[in-house]
Amino acid sequence: MARPHKLPKILTEEETDRLLAQPNQRYFGPHRDYLFMRLMLKAGLRASEATALQPEHLDLMSGKLTVREGKGAKDRTLWIGEEILGELRGWIDRRTEEVEDVEGPAYLFPTRKGTEVATSHLRRSVKRYARKASIEEVERVSPHTLRHTFATRLYRETGNIRMVQKALGHSDLSTTMIYTHVVDEELEGAMKGL
């Protein structure tokens, strides 16, 4: 089987920590950007799925996250852990206080005016934080990098490519198979170093 030409850029644990340390969470926008990145790393969301999230898509008790009409207009269900749920509960309070929309904003991570954040803003923010974190190959760091990082970690953890496929919402398993190449390449490197 031929290998894909360029394997996706994956962040190391240390790079992930440095990236997440960049946004100054005292301020509304950077706090929102931090949570976007955290959620993308923990749930493998596409940028468009993250920006379209609404409060009712997240059950703050169970950690169940429903992605509505992702790519291919398919819904999928994901789960997030207690640590990020605690952070999201705090965000919901802040969002209610600081967003101008009288009715209450429709989006989980809105702009201050209550509108949906543009995916282009998210791309620029991730790149800017990656640059500040001195991550190598910064030009290859994007919101999709966070999705690749999530998928690779899930595959390493479970060894179950079907589970990764379901989490990412891929209709075709061949799309998901790239993550087996990433792990195979790591194994090759590790074994050659023995």
Steps between C-alpha positions, in 0.01 A plus 500: 500500500646836398554751773334840473749763382487725803386370834297744706686722748436374853576695815701337776365519857758767574405707192132464593571633851697793357224579251227496765711721729497788245147649519463749787178370651437819696356634175182375334636431146817316604303299762259395224794414268655287776175306542465455123849346491439284810176364361650432157785309666260304724220429250661523155261765373541671163530882524151545350352252751663678795379847396144372434462334844200615700452468877228235458747279310692444825372319807703651784410211731584196285761657270301393193572726203280485192653625178207610284523449127874468474649439158258304284210634715550215752456541875740322732531457875825551690592513869732731688660458840435664834800734492390683185135484611596702808669758278192514275266555796709803596493621140117476481476739797748743346332480161162583653648805678719639222317442171278788386216290355191565717327168420813307588746403227420208273863384488701328769808706404357823354659833419426772758205600280357147524575401139684194370881525494638479146710189432759735342537669843553160658767409241685829553482465879634143505789602272576808713501296824718233334749770397504644855554146635800457264358183348709366213346495152259770616371542143357147528316573827127564456171403666521181292834423670307482830258251339794291370662510844175381662457217247858378535478502880168314492646238264813460717279465809248252355667340197147502357482675161120456481463694826715780358289498182180534705642781718615696195176441310675355193261310273787317329753302706774567243494869608572394858779257406756786487522474882626142476784629277593762762518235774683253269761765425546564875538125559757475221699789652483347849604153385788623285628684807518181710 
